[in-house]
Every structure is written in C-alpha cells, then in structure tokens.
Amino acid sequence: MTLAPEAPTHTRVLQVRTDPAGKPLAIRHGGRIWLVDPGTESQHWFGADTRRTAVAGSGSPVSVEYWRVQVRLGSTSALRTFTLRREPLSTQWLLENISD
C-alpha cells in the first residue's frame, strides 16, 4: 500500500546521528528514534539555494545538503522515506517530507 507523501505544515528541526562521513544513521522525530535501514541505499545530493549567496554580491548560489533515507522504528516495522535538508554552515537538520 502506498500512501500520499506527508508534507509537514512547516519544516521541522530534527536530531540526526551520522557516521564519520556524514551519512545519517538515526533520526529523532516525533519523540521516537527512527533507524536508517542498512539494507537500503540512501540518496545524497546538493541543491542550489538561489535566495542566498555565498558572498554578498557574488551571485553564486549556496549549496543546500539533502539526504533521502529509508527508516524504520524497529526491525519489523514498515519502511518510511525521510527527506532531510541541512542549510550551509548549519549543524541543524530539517525534515523536508515523509513518504511510505
């Protein structure tokens, strides 16, 4: 069964535990710990944020980091897909969306 993606009414701040290379391993969301499933492939990319520039007046877009990961609450729970975002120079992770 496929459900429509959940679009948060506002982007939520998350706590994300990563490996030394920066790949998410676990996410605290909604009072629960969601573990990134090691048997699935995570997607990682950077996108341009044209609303801001790296150096004032340079016209260069700032890169926003994204991760799309498959997570679950326990070994038998259903997989869900979280799309995470991190702004440049920020240690804070944001939840873009959730889908099944």
N, CA, C and O atoms as a printed pandas DataFrame, in Angstrom:
     atom_number atom_name residue_name chain_id  residue_number  x_coord  y_coord  z_coord
0              1         N          MET        A               1    0.849   -1.175    0.000
1              2        CA          MET        A               1    0.000    0.000    0.000
2              3         C          MET        A               1    0.894    1.238    0.000
3              4         O          MET        A               1    1.831    1.348    0.792
4              5         N          THR        A               2    0.591    2.145   -0.886
5              6        CA          THR        A               2    1.358    3.387   -0.958
6              7         C          THR        A               2    0.471    4.532   -0.507
7              8         O          THR        A               2   -0.662    4.674   -0.969
8              9         N          LEU        A               3    0.978    5.321    0.369
9             10        CA          LEU        A               3    0.245    6.478    0.866
10            11         C          LEU        A               3    0.804    7.730    0.235
11            12         O          LEU        A               3    1.955    7.754   -0.203
12            13         N          ALA        A               4   -0.002    8.762    0.187
13            14        CA          ALA        A               4    0.474   10.052   -0.316
14            15         C          ALA        A               4    1.535   10.587    0.635
15            16         O          ALA        A               4    1.449   10.371    1.843
16            17         N          PRO        A               5    2.533   11.281    0.104
17            18        CA          PRO        A               5    3.579   11.841    0.970
18            19         C          PRO        A               5    3.000   12.782    2.008
19            20         O          PRO        A               5    2.071   13.545    1.743
20            21         N          GLU        A               6    3.577   12.705    3.200
21            22        CA          GLU        A               6    3.221   13.664    4.241
22            23         C          GLU        A               6    4.066   14.904    4.036
23            24         O          GLU        A               6    5.295   14.825    4.031
24            25         N          ALA        A               7    3.437   16.022    3.871
25            26        CA          ALA        A               7    4.182   17.270    3.765
26            27         C          ALA        A               7    4.022   17.995    5.089
27            28         O          ALA        A               7    2.924   18.448    5.413
28            29         N          PRO        A               8    5.093   18.113    5.857
29            30        CA          PRO        A               8    4.970   18.831    7.125
30            31         C          PRO        A               8    4.412   20.232    6.885
31            32         O          PRO        A               8    4.764   20.893    5.909
32            33         N          THR        A               9    3.541   20.672    7.784
33            34        CA          THR        A               9    2.978   22.008    7.640
34            35         C          THR        A               9    4.061   23.065    7.755
35            36         O          THR        A               9    3.917   24.169    7.229
36            37         N          HIS        A              10    5.121   22.739    8.427
37            38        CA          HIS        A              10    6.300   23.599    8.477
38            39         C          HIS        A              10    7.492   22.669    8.605
39            40         O          HIS        A              10    7.355   21.557    9.116
40            41         N          THR        A              11    8.630   23.096    8.161
41            42        CA          THR        A              11    9.815   22.261    8.233
42            43         C          THR        A              11   10.191   22.083    9.699
43            44         O          THR        A              11   10.256   23.050   10.458
44            45         N          ARG        A              12   10.435   20.845   10.081
45            46        CA          ARG        A              12   10.733   20.538   11.474
46            47         C          ARG        A              12   12.220   20.322   11.695
47            48         O          ARG        A              12   12.917   19.739   10.865
48            49         N          VAL        A              13   12.683   20.804   12.828
49            50        CA          VAL        A              13   14.076   20.595   13.210
50            51         C          VAL        A              13   14.186   19.181   13.786
51            52         O          VAL        A              13   13.337   18.753   14.567
52            53         N          LEU        A              14   15.241   18.464   13.391
53            54        CA          LEU        A              14   15.461   17.089   13.817
54            55         C          LEU        A              14   16.806   16.940   14.491
55            56         O          LEU        A              14   17.699   17.771   14.322
56            57         N          GLN        A              15   16.939   15.871   15.257
57            58        CA          GLN        A              15   18.245   15.457   15.743
58            59         C          GLN        A              15   18.655   14.277   14.889
59            60         O          GLN        A              15   17.910   13.304   14.774
60            61         N          VAL        A              16   19.832   14.351   14.287
61            62        CA          VAL        A              16   20.311   13.309   13.386
62            63         C          VAL        A              16   21.685   12.844   13.849
63            64         O          VAL        A              16   22.591   13.652   14.053
64            65         N          ARG        A              17   21.826   11.530   14.012
65            66        CA          ARG        A              17   23.135   10.942   14.320
66            67         C          ARG        A              17   23.725   10.460   13.000
67            68         O          ARG        A              17   23.051    9.779   12.227
68            69         N          THR        A              18   24.970   10.811   12.744
69            70        CA          THR        A              18   25.617   10.459   11.483
70            71         C          THR        A              18   26.865    9.622   11.728
71            72         O          THR        A              18   27.386    9.566   12.842
72            73         N          ASP        A              19   27.336    8.970   10.664
73            74        CA          ASP        A              19   28.619    8.282   10.736
74            75         C          ASP        A              19   29.723    9.315   10.507
75            76         O          ASP        A              19   29.413   10.475   10.237
76            77         N          PRO        A              20   30.989    8.939   10.604
77            78        CA          PRO        A              20   32.075    9.921   10.429
78            79         C          PRO        A              20   32.072   10.623    9.069
79            80         O          PRO        A              20   32.588   11.734    8.945
80            81         N          ALA        A              21   31.495    9.980    8.050
81            82        CA          ALA        A              21   31.445   10.588    6.708
82            83         C          ALA        A              21   30.245   11.518    6.538
83            84         O          ALA        A              21   30.109   12.170    5.503
84            85         N          GLY        A              22   29.368   11.583    7.555
85            86        CA          GLY        A              22   28.220   12.478    7.492
86            87         C          GLY        A              22   26.919   11.833    7.062
87            88         O          GLY        A              22   25.906   12.524    6.954
88            89         N          LYS        A              23   26.909   10.520    6.811
89            90        CA          LYS        A              23   25.690    9.820    6.410
90            91         C          LYS        A              23   24.791    9.600    7.628
91            92         O          LYS        A              23   25.265    9.125    8.660
92            93         N          PRO        A              24   23.494    9.942    7.525
93            94        CA          PRO        A              24   22.583    9.729    8.651
94            95         C          PRO        A              24   22.455    8.250    9.029
95            96         O          PRO        A              24   22.353    7.382    8.162
96            97         N          LEU        A              25   22.461    7.980   10.339
97            98        CA          LEU        A              25   22.286    6.633   10.873
98            99         C          LEU        A              25   20.989    6.500   11.654
99           100         O          LEU        A              25   20.347    5.451   11.620
100          101         N          ALA        A              26   20.599    7.562   12.360
101          102        CA          ALA        A              26   19.388    7.549   13.174
102          103         C          ALA        A              26   18.838    8.970   13.258
103          104         O          ALA        A              26   19.581    9.951   13.223
104          105         N          ILE        A              27   17.500    9.048   13.371
105          106        CA          ILE        A              27   16.816   10.343   13.377
106          107         C          ILE        A              27   15.817   10.358   14.518
107          108         O          ILE        A              27   15.014    9.436   14.657
108          109         N          ARG        A              28   15.862   11.400   15.334
109          110        CA          ARG        A              28   14.848   11.583   16.383
110          111         C          ARG        A              28   13.768   12.495   15.813
111          112         O          ARG        A              28   14.013   13.656   15.488
112          113         N          HIS        A              29   12.559   11.929   15.701
113          114        CA          HIS        A              29   11.421   12.672   15.147
114          115         C          HIS        A              29   10.150   12.209   15.848
115          116         O          HIS        A              29    9.913   11.010   15.990
116          117         N          GLY        A              30    9.345   13.153   16.281
117          118        CA          GLY        A              30    8.079   12.819   16.925
118          119         C          GLY        A              30    8.235   12.032   18.206
119          120         O          GLY        A              30    7.379   11.214   18.547
120          121         N          GLY        A              31    9.335   12.276   18.927
121          122        CA          GLY        A              31    9.566   11.578   20.184
122          123         C          GLY        A              31   10.042   10.142   20.016
123          124         O          GLY        A              31   10.120    9.394   20.990
124          125         N          ARG        A              32   10.360    9.755   18.788
125          126        CA          ARG        A              32   10.810    8.399   18.507
126          127         C          ARG        A              32   12.160    8.422   17.800
127          128         O          ARG        A              32   12.549    9.416   17.187
128          129         N          ILE        A              33   12.863    7.291   17.905
129          130        CA          ILE        A              33   14.134    7.134   17.194
130          131         C          ILE        A              33   13.873    6.269   15.961
131          132         O          ILE        A              33   13.460    5.114   16.072
132          133         N          TRP        A              34   14.118    6.844   14.797
133          134        CA          TRP        A              34   13.978    6.140   13.526
134          135         C          TRP        A              34   15.380    5.738   13.076
135          136         O          TRP        A              34   16.260    6.590   12.949
136          137         N          LEU        A              35   15.591    4.447   12.837
137          138        CA          LEU        A              35   16.897    3.960   12.402
138          139         C          LEU        A              35   16.938    3.875   10.884
139          140         O          LEU        A              35   16.008    3.373   10.253
140          141         N          VAL        A              36   18.021    4.367   10.309
141          142        CA          VAL        A              36   18.207    4.249    8.864
142          143         C          VAL        A              36   18.484    2.781    8.568
143          144         O          VAL        A              36   19.381    2.179    9.158
144          145         N          ASP        A              37   17.705    2.207    7.647
145          146        CA          ASP        A              37   17.832    0.800    7.304
146          147         C          ASP        A              37   19.147    0.558    6.558
147          148         O          ASP        A              37   19.361    1.131    5.490
148          149         N          PRO        A              38   20.035   -0.290    7.111
149          150        CA          PRO        A              38   21.335   -0.504    6.467
150          151         C          PRO        A              38   21.238   -1.286    5.152
151          152         O          PRO        A              38   22.182   -1.289    4.363
152          153         N          GLY        A              39   20.110   -1.943    4.917
153          154        CA          GLY        A              39   19.951   -2.727    3.702
154          155         C          GLY        A              39   19.419   -1.927    2.525
155          156         O          GLY        A              39   19.198   -2.483    1.449
156          157         N          THR        A              40   19.209   -0.628    2.713
157          158        CA          THR        A              40   18.695    0.213    1.632
158          159         C          THR        A              40   19.741    1.248    1.235
159          160         O          THR        A              40   20.643    1.573    2.007
160          161         N          GLU        A              41   19.604    1.742    0.046
161          162        CA          GLU        A              41   20.546    2.742   -0.484
162          163         C          GLU        A              41   20.035    4.147   -0.167
163          164         O          GLU        A              41   18.909    4.490   -0.528
164          165         N          SER        A              42   20.835    4.945    0.491
165          166        CA          SER        A              42   20.481    6.340    0.764
166          167         C          SER        A              42   20.875    7.206   -0.424
167          168         O          SER        A              42   21.849    6.916   -1.117
168          169         N          GLN        A              43   20.119    8.263   -0.654
169          170        CA          GLN        A              43   20.444    9.207   -1.721
170          171         C          GLN        A              43   20.972   10.489   -1.089
171          172         O          GLN        A              43   20.447   10.956   -0.078
172          173         N          HIS        A              44   22.007   11.048   -1.689
173          174        CA          HIS        A              44   22.639   12.248   -1.164
174          175         C          HIS        A              44   22.921   13.194   -2.317
175          176         O          HIS        A              44   23.496   12.788   -3.327
176          177         N          TRP        A              45   22.518   14.465   -2.174
177          178        CA          TRP        A              45   22.788   15.441   -3.216
178          179         C          TRP        A              45   22.823   16.842   -2.626
179          180         O          TRP        A              45   22.444   17.068   -1.477
180          181         N          PHE        A              46   23.285   17.763   -3.439
181          182        CA          PHE        A              46   23.319   19.171   -3.057
182          183         C          PHE        A              46   22.481   19.950   -4.058
183          184         O          PHE        A              46   22.517   19.676   -5.258
184          185         N          GLY        A              47   21.734   20.909   -3.565
185          186        CA          GLY        A              47   20.921   21.754   -4.424
186          187         C          GLY        A              47   21.255   23.213   -4.168
187          188         O          GLY        A              47   21.737   23.577   -3.095
188          189         N          ALA        A              48   20.996   24.030   -5.154
189          190        CA          ALA        A              48   21.285   25.465   -5.035
190          191         C          ALA        A              48   20.137   26.167   -4.332
191          192         O          ALA        A              48   18.968   25.921   -4.627
192          193         N          ASP        A              49   20.478   27.028   -3.414
193          194        CA          ASP        A              49   19.510   27.910   -2.761
194          195         C          ASP        A              49   19.752   29.292   -3.333
195          196         O          ASP        A              49   20.641   30.017   -2.886
196          197         N          THR        A              50   18.964   29.647   -4.314
197          198        CA          THR        A              50   19.188   30.912   -5.013
198          199         C          THR        A              50   18.709   32.122   -4.219
199          200         O          THR        A              50   18.927   33.262   -4.631
200          201         N          ARG        A              51   18.051   31.877   -3.074
201          202        CA          ARG        A              51   17.616   33.005   -2.239
202          203         C          ARG        A              51   18.775   33.644   -1.504
203          204         O          ARG        A              51   18.684   34.795   -1.076
204          205         N          ARG        A              52   19.861   32.907   -1.354
205          206        CA          ARG        A              52   21.030   33.417   -0.643
206          207         C          ARG        A              52   22.252   33.251   -1.521
207          208         O          ARG        A              52   22.247   32.432   -2.440
208          209         N          THR        A              53   23.268   33.992   -1.262
209          210        CA          THR        A              53   24.521   33.852   -1.993
210          211         C          THR        A              53   25.664   33.620   -1.023
211          212         O          THR        A              53   25.612   34.039    0.133
212          213         N          ALA        A              54   26.694   32.948   -1.510
213          214        CA          ALA        A              54   27.835   32.607   -0.659
214          215         C          ALA        A              54   28.542   33.854   -0.155
215          216         O          ALA        A              54   28.855   33.954    1.031
216          217         N          VAL        A              55   28.792   34.795   -1.036
217          218        CA          VAL        A              55   29.422   36.058   -0.668
218          219         C          VAL        A              55   28.506   37.149   -1.208
219          220         O          VAL        A              55   28.119   37.127   -2.376
220          221         N          ALA        A              56   28.169   38.084   -0.364
221          222        CA          ALA        A              56   27.259   39.140   -0.780
222          223         C          ALA        A              56   27.723   39.767   -2.086
223          224         O          ALA        A              56   28.865   40.209   -2.213
224          225         N          GLY        A              57   26.811   39.795   -3.054
225          226        CA          GLY        A              57   27.116   40.411   -4.328
226          227         C          GLY        A              57   27.832   39.520   -5.325
227          228         O          GLY        A              57   28.064   39.932   -6.462
228          229         N          SER        A              58   28.197   38.276   -4.911
229          230        CA          SER        A              58   28.927   37.409   -5.836
230          231         C          SER        A              58   28.011   36.744   -6.852
231          232         O          SER        A              58   28.458   36.356   -7.931
232          233         N          GLY        A              59   26.718   36.609   -6.509
233          234        CA          GLY        A              59   25.780   35.963   -7.408
234          235         C          GLY        A              59   25.875   34.447   -7.385
235          236         O          GLY        A              59   25.126   33.777   -8.097
236          237         N          SER        A              60   26.772   33.891   -6.588
237          238        CA          SER        A              60   26.921   32.438   -6.506
238          239         C          SER        A              60   25.859   31.851   -5.583
239          240         O          SER        A              60   25.676   32.338   -4.468
240          241         N          PRO        A              61   25.151   30.804   -6.036
241          242        CA          PRO        A              61   24.154   30.188   -5.159
242          243         C          PRO        A              61   24.831   29.402   -4.037
243          244         O          PRO        A              61   25.969   28.954   -4.180
244          245         N          VAL        A              62   24.138   29.245   -2.949
245          246        CA          VAL        A              62   24.630   28.499   -1.804
246          247         C          VAL        A              62   24.103   27.074   -1.919
247          248         O          VAL        A              62   22.936   26.882   -2.259
248          249         N          SER        A              63   24.931   26.076   -1.647
249          250        CA          SER        A              63   24.520   24.675   -1.732
250          251         C          SER        A              63   23.824   24.238   -0.451
251          252         O          SER        A              63   24.311   24.472    0.655
252          253         N          VAL        A              64   22.670   23.597   -0.629
253          254        CA          VAL        A              64   21.914   23.012    0.464
254          255         C          VAL        A              64   22.101   21.507    0.365
255          256         O          VAL        A              64   21.966   20.938   -0.718
256          257         N          GLU        A              65   22.412   20.847    1.492
257          258        CA          GLU        A              65   22.640   19.407    1.500
258          259         C          GLU        A              65   21.324   18.676    1.731
259          260         O          GLU        A              65   20.532   19.065    2.589
260          261         N          TYR        A              66   21.096   17.613    0.959
261          262        CA          TYR        A              66   19.899   16.783    1.085
262          263         C          TYR        A              66   20.288   15.323    1.248
263          264         O          TYR        A              66   21.277   14.861    0.680
264          265         N          TRP        A              67   19.490   14.602    2.037
265          266        CA          TRP        A              67   19.591   13.153    2.153
266          267         C          TRP        A              67   18.180   12.588    2.066
267          268         O          TRP        A              67   17.260   13.115    2.692
268          269         N          ARG        A              68   18.005   11.524    1.295
269          270        CA          ARG        A              68   16.747   10.766    1.296
270          271         C          ARG        A              68   17.111    9.380    1.816
271          272         O          ARG        A              68   17.893    8.659    1.196
272          273         N          VAL        A              69   16.531    9.014    2.970
273          274        CA          VAL        A              69   16.876    7.769    3.647
274          275         C          VAL        A              69   15.628    6.956    3.953
275          276         O          VAL        A              69   14.544    7.501    4.163
276          277         N          GLN        A              70   15.806    5.639    3.971
277          278        CA          GLN        A              70   14.750    4.710    4.370
278          279         C          GLN        A              70   14.935    4.430    5.855
279          280         O          GLN        A              70   16.017    4.029    6.285
280          281         N          VAL        A              71   13.881    4.640    6.638
281          282        CA          VAL        A              71   13.977    4.478    8.084
282          283         C          VAL        A              71   12.862    3.562    8.587
283          284         O          VAL        A              71   11.855    3.345    7.913
284          285         N          ARG        A              72   13.077    3.031    9.800
285          286        CA          ARG        A              72   12.046    2.235   10.468
286          287         C          ARG        A              72   12.224    2.367   11.977
287          288         O          ARG        A              72   13.301    2.705   12.468
288          289         N          LEU        A              73   11.136    2.090   12.698
289          290        CA          LEU        A              73   11.177    2.185   14.160
290          291         C          LEU        A              73   11.799    0.947   14.793
291          292         O          LEU        A              73   12.437    1.046   15.841
292          293         N          GLY        A              74   11.626   -0.186   14.188
293          294        CA          GLY        A              74   12.188   -1.439   14.693
294          295         C          GLY        A              74   12.399   -2.382   13.530
295          296         O          GLY        A              74   12.053   -2.062   12.393
296          297         N          SER        A              75   12.962   -3.543   13.808
297          298        CA          SER        A              75   13.322   -4.458   12.728
298          299         C          SER        A              75   12.119   -4.990   11.960
299          300         O          SER        A              75   12.272   -5.448   10.827
300          301         N          THR        A              76   10.918   -4.941   12.553
301          302        CA          THR        A              76    9.738   -5.471   11.867
302          303         C          THR        A              76    8.766   -4.384   11.404
303          304         O          THR        A              76    7.745   -4.696   10.790
304          305         N          SER        A              77    9.061   -3.133   11.685
305          306        CA          SER        A              77    8.146   -2.057   11.276
306          307         C          SER        A              77    8.334   -1.724    9.797
307          308         O          SER        A              77    9.369   -2.033    9.207
308          309         N          ALA        A              78    7.327   -1.095    9.212
309          310        CA          ALA        A              78    7.368   -0.724    7.798
310          311         C          ALA        A              78    8.401    0.369    7.553
311          312         O          ALA        A              78    8.651    1.213    8.413
312          313         N          LEU        A              79    8.989    0.337    6.375
313          314        CA          LEU        A              79    9.929    1.387    5.985
314          315         C          LEU        A              79    9.182    2.664    5.632
315          316         O          LEU        A              79    8.093    2.627    5.060
316          317         N          ARG        A              80    9.776    3.775    5.976
317          318        CA          ARG        A              80    9.288    5.091    5.571
318          319         C          ARG        A              80   10.469    5.833    4.970
319          320         O          ARG        A              80   11.622    5.527    5.271
320          321         N          THR        A              81   10.182    6.798    4.129
321          322        CA          THR        A              81   11.232    7.581    3.496
322          323         C          THR        A              81   11.229    8.986    4.070
323          324         O          THR        A              81   10.216    9.684    4.019
324          325         N          PHE        A              82   12.362    9.397    4.614
325          326        CA          PHE        A              82   12.527   10.757    5.123
326          327         C          PHE        A              82   13.457   11.504    4.170
327          328         O          PHE        A              82   14.498   10.981    3.770
328          329         N          THR        A              83   13.079   12.713    3.813
329          330        CA          THR        A              83   13.976   13.591    3.074
330          331         C          THR        A              83   14.434   14.671    4.040
331          332         O          THR        A              83   13.626   15.425    4.583
332          333         N          LEU        A              84   15.750   14.734    4.245
333          334        CA          LEU        A              84   16.359   15.659    5.197
334          335         C          LEU        A              84   17.085   16.764    4.448
335          336         O          LEU        A              84   17.551   16.570    3.326
336          337         N          ARG        A              85   17.174   17.916    5.080
337          338        CA          ARG        A              85   17.871   19.055    4.487
338          339         C          ARG        A              85   18.746   19.706    5.548
339          340         O          ARG        A              85   18.376   19.785    6.719
340          341         N          ARG        A              86   19.914   20.172    5.117
341          342        CA          ARG        A              86   20.781   20.935    6.018
342          343         C          ARG        A              86   21.291   22.142    5.255
343          344         O          ARG        A              86   21.874   22.025    4.178
344          345         N          GLU        A              87   21.058   23.293    5.839
345          346        CA          GLU        A              87   21.482   24.555    5.238
346          347         C          GLU        A              87   22.995   24.705    5.345
347          348         O          GLU        A              87   23.609   24.133    6.246
348          349         N          PRO        A              88   23.597   25.456    4.452
349          350        CA          PRO        A              88   25.042   25.677    4.509
350          351         C          PRO        A              88   25.466   26.287    5.852
351          352         O          PRO        A              88   24.775   27.139    6.411
352          353         N          LEU        A              89   26.572   25.848    6.334
353          354        CA          LEU        A              89   27.165   26.350    7.580
354          355         C          LEU        A              89   26.297   26.101    8.798
355          356         O          LEU        A              89   26.496   26.733    9.836
356          357         N          SER        A              90   25.328   25.182    8.691
357          358        CA          SER        A              90   24.439   24.886    9.806
358          359         C          SER        A              90   24.667   23.455   10.271
359          360         O          SER        A              90   24.951   22.567    9.467
360          361         N          THR        A              91   24.539   23.242   11.568
361          362        CA          THR        A              91   24.593   21.890   12.105
362          363         C          THR        A              91   23.189   21.350   12.303
363          364         O          THR        A              91   23.020   20.204   12.721
364          365         N          GLN        A              92   22.191   22.149   12.012
365          366        CA          GLN        A              92   20.795   21.804   12.236
366          367         C          GLN        A              92   20.199   21.090   11.021
367          368         O          GLN        A              92   20.321   21.562    9.891
368          369         N          TRP        A              93   19.555   19.948   11.267
369          370        CA          TRP        A              93   18.876   19.193   10.212
370          371         C          TRP        A              93   17.399   19.546   10.206
371          372         O          TRP        A              93   16.800   19.767   11.259
372          373         N          LEU        A              94   16.816   19.597    9.015
373          374        CA          LEU        A              94   15.397   19.904    8.844
374          375         C          LEU        A              94   14.728   18.772    8.090
375          376         O          LEU        A              94   15.347   18.149    7.228
376          377         N          LEU        A              95   13.462   18.498    8.404
377          378        CA          LEU        A              95   12.680   17.470    7.733
378          379         C          LEU        A              95   11.918   18.107    6.575
379          380         O          LEU        A              95   11.058   18.962    6.788
380          381         N          GLU        A              96   12.235   17.690    5.352
381          382        CA          GLU        A              96   11.544   18.192    4.159
382          383         C          GLU        A              96   10.208   17.485    3.984
383          384         O          GLU        A              96    9.175   18.139    3.842
384          385         N          ASN        A              97   10.222   16.133    3.993
385          386        CA          ASN        A              97    8.976   15.384    3.878
386          387         C          ASN        A              97    9.167   13.948    4.309
387          388         O          ASN        A              97   10.284   13.474    4.516
388          389         N          ILE        A              98    8.021   13.262    4.439
389          390        CA          ILE        A              98    7.967   11.851    4.813
390          391         C          ILE        A              98    7.046   11.166    3.818
391          392         O          ILE        A              98    5.984   11.690    3.483
392          393         N          SER        A              99    7.451   10.000    3.350
393          394        CA          SER        A              99    6.559    9.218    2.486
394          395         C          SER        A              99    6.722    7.741    2.806
395          396         O          SER        A              99    7.704    7.326    3.422
396          397         N          ASP        A             100    5.749    6.962    2.381
397          398        CA          ASP        A             100    5.781    5.498    2.597
398          399         C          ASP        A             100    6.131    4.800    1.316
399          400         O          ASP        A             100    6.210    3.572    1.284
